[in-house]
Amino acid sequence: MDVMEEENEKVLRKQIREVKPLAVFTGGAREAGDFLSLKAFERFSWQYTKRIIDIIAEEGSIAYLHLDMSWDRFIDYFLDLPKGKCIFSPDSTTDIFRAGEVLRGHMCFMGDVAPSLLTLGTPDEVYKYARRLVKEFAPQGLIMSSGCSIPPNAKVENVKAMVAAALDN
């Protein structure tokens, strides 16, 4: 894995230097707490994930951490990442409010209106939840979004409620 990662890191640096992106999409699903023991996470996942994110920050971009599955067991590890250089974007299975407590002031948050809420909820429920996100996260940085992506069967009025919650003062 070290040999493979070394080559990946060279390619990543070259791509960032050529393109100069504001943000670089990275993250994981099969390395979350739902799949890996702590020992396996430390040995096979985190060290490589951290190296990639450090390179993204060193090269002047922001790491957009698209985090599928539950990362609740590993939230503290994100404090080892460069401050102000990451966007924490869970998919509604990680407790975003606990993550916000642990990572307060360390990184921006994105999300986390559940796709199920956008599909099955009412506009009022969506608005109230999205306003809670604004109140909790806007002071440290919030990009309003669904958790992961807006499902194709989301109610239009629910998506509008999420946007309205982000725009209301």
ChimeraX attribute file (.defattr): number of C-alpha atoms within 10 A of each C-alpha:
attribute: neighborCount
match mode: 1-to-1
recipient: residues
	/A:1	7
	/A:2	9
	/A:3	7
	/A:4	8
	/A:5	14
	/A:6	13
	/A:7	10
	/A:8	13
	/A:9	16
	/A:10	11
	/A:11	12
	/A:12	17
	/A:13	15
	/A:14	13
	/A:15	12
	/A:16	18
	/A:17	13
	/A:18	9
	/A:19	8
	/A:20	13
	/A:21	15
	/A:22	11
	/A:23	18
	/A:24	19
	/A:25	13
	/A:26	14
	/A:27	20
	/A:28	14
	/A:29	15
	/A:30	13
	/A:31	22
	/A:32	23
	/A:33	18
	/A:34	14
	/A:35	13
	/A:36	14
	/A:37	13
	/A:38	14
	/A:39	9
	/A:40	12
	/A:41	16
	/A:42	15
	/A:43	11
	/A:44	14
	/A:45	17
	/A:46	18
	/A:47	11
	/A:48	17
	/A:49	16
	/A:50	16
	/A:51	15
	/A:52	20
	/A:53	24
	/A:54	20
	/A:55	18
	/A:56	26
	/A:57	20
	/A:58	13
	/A:59	16
	/A:60	16
	/A:61	20
	/A:62	22
	/A:63	25
	/A:64	22
	/A:65	20
	/A:66	19
	/A:67	23
	/A:68	21
	/A:69	20
	/A:70	21
	/A:71	23
	/A:72	16
	/A:73	13
	/A:74	15
	/A:75	18
	/A:76	12
	/A:77	13
	/A:78	18
	/A:79	13
	/A:80	10
	/A:81	18
	/A:82	18
	/A:83	14
	/A:84	15
	/A:85	20
	/A:86	24
	/A:87	22
	/A:88	24
	/A:89	25
	/A:90	27
	/A:91	25
	/A:92	20
	/A:93	16
	/A:94	22
	/A:95	15
	/A:96	25
	/A:97	15
	/A:98	12
	/A:99	19
	/A:100	19
	/A:101	11
	/A:102	14
	/A:103	21
	/A:104	18
	/A:105	14
	/A:106	21
	/A:107	21
	/A:108	23
	/A:109	27
	/A:110	25
	/A:111	21
	/A:112	27
	/A:113	25
	/A:114	24
	/A:115	21
	/A:116	15
	/A:117	19
	/A:118	27
	/A:119	19
	/A:120	15
	/A:121	15
	/A:122	14
	/A:123	19
	/A:124	13
	/A:125	16
	/A:126	26
	/A:127	21
	/A:128	14
	/A:129	19
	/A:130	25
	/A:131	23
	/A:132	14
	/A:133	23
	/A:134	20
	/A:135	12
	/A:136	16
	/A:137	22
	/A:138	16
	/A:139	11
	/A:140	15
	/A:141	18
	/A:142	22
	/A:143	18
	/A:144	22
	/A:145	22
	/A:146	24
	/A:147	25
	/A:148	21
	/A:149	13
	/A:150	17
	/A:151	14
	/A:152	10
	/A:153	11
	/A:154	16
	/A:155	18
	/A:156	13
	/A:157	15
	/A:158	21
	/A:159	21
	/A:160	15
	/A:161	23
	/A:162	25
	/A:163	17
	/A:164	15
	/A:165	20
	/A:166	20
	/A:167	11
	/A:168	8
	/A:169	7
